[in-house]
Amino acid sequence: MQVRKRKPAAAGMDECMRQLHVVTPEGGIFVGWDAVACLARLFPSTWLIGVLGLRFPFRNVGRLLYGFVATNRYFLSKCRPTQGR
């Protein structure tokens, strides 16, 4: 599991715009697919995705898919970035 031990403010806005970041109550920071899996474990309907998503080979596949979607999110979506955020 990719957990970053640092203050949430240390993650720059550009980095946060590229990948999902989840900050736990304990101060751990999950990034990218690991953040998705962390959130999925919170809900009964997606709990299994969260648990399996952190295990080999599902974690590797999840990271590849997440990377593709994160990189191409504006192309894949009707949402477009606004000027000045």
C-alpha positions in Angstrom: 0.0 0.0 0.0 1.4 3.4 -1.0 1.2 5.5 2.2 3.0 8.7 2.4 4.0 9.9 5.9 4.0 13.6 5.6 1.7 16.5 6.2 -1.2 16.9 3.7 -0.1 20.5 2.9 3.2 19.1 1.6 1.3 17.7 -1.4 1.4 20.4 -4.0 -1.8 21.5 -5.8 -0.5 20.2 -9.1 0.2 16.8 -7.6 -3.3 16.7 -6.1 -4.8 17.6 -9.4 -3.0 14.7 -11.1 -4.0 12.0 -8.6 -6.5 11.4 -5.9 -5.1 11.9 -2.4 -6.8 10.5 0.8 -5.6 11.6 4.2 -6.5 9.2 7.0 -7.4 10.3 10.6 -4.0 8.9 11.6 -2.2 11.2 9.1 -1.4 8.6 6.5 -1.7 9.7 2.9 -2.9 7.3 0.2 -2.3 8.3 -3.5 -3.8 7.1 -6.8 -5.2 3.6 -6.9 -4.3 3.0 -3.3 -6.6 6.0 -2.4 -9.4 4.5 -4.5 -9.0 1.2 -2.7 -8.9 2.9 0.7 -12.2 4.7 0.0 -13.8 1.6 -1.5 -13.2 -0.2 1.8 -15.5 2.3 3.6 -18.7 1.2 1.8 -20.4 -2.2 1.9 -21.1 -2.2 -1.9 -17.5 -1.6 -2.8 -15.7 -3.2 0.2 -14.5 -6.2 -1.8 -13.0 -4.0 -4.5 -11.1 -2.2 -1.7 -9.8 -5.3 -0.1 -8.8 -7.1 -3.3 -7.5 -3.9 -4.9 -4.6 -3.9 -2.5 -3.5 -7.5 -3.3 -1.4 -8.9 -6.1 -2.3 -9.0 -9.0 -5.4 -6.7 -8.6 -3.2 -3.9 -7.2 -1.0 -3.9 -10.3 -3.9 -3.9 -12.6 -5.7 -1.2 -10.6 -2.6 1.0 -10.7 -2.3 0.6 -14.5 -5.9 1.4 -15.1 -5.9 4.3 -12.6 -2.8 5.7 -14.3 -4.4 5.6 -17.7 -7.7 7.2 -16.5 -5.8 9.9 -14.5 -3.6 10.8 -17.4 -6.5 10.9 -19.9 -9.3 12.1 -17.7 -10.1 15.2 -19.7 -10.2 13.2 -23.0 -12.4 10.5 -21.4 -14.8 12.9 -19.8 -17.0 15.8 -20.9 -15.5 17.8 -18.0 -12.9 20.2 -19.1 -10.4 22.2 -16.9 -11.4 25.8 -16.2 -9.1 28.8 -16.4 -7.5 29.7 -13.1 -9.0 26.6 -11.3 
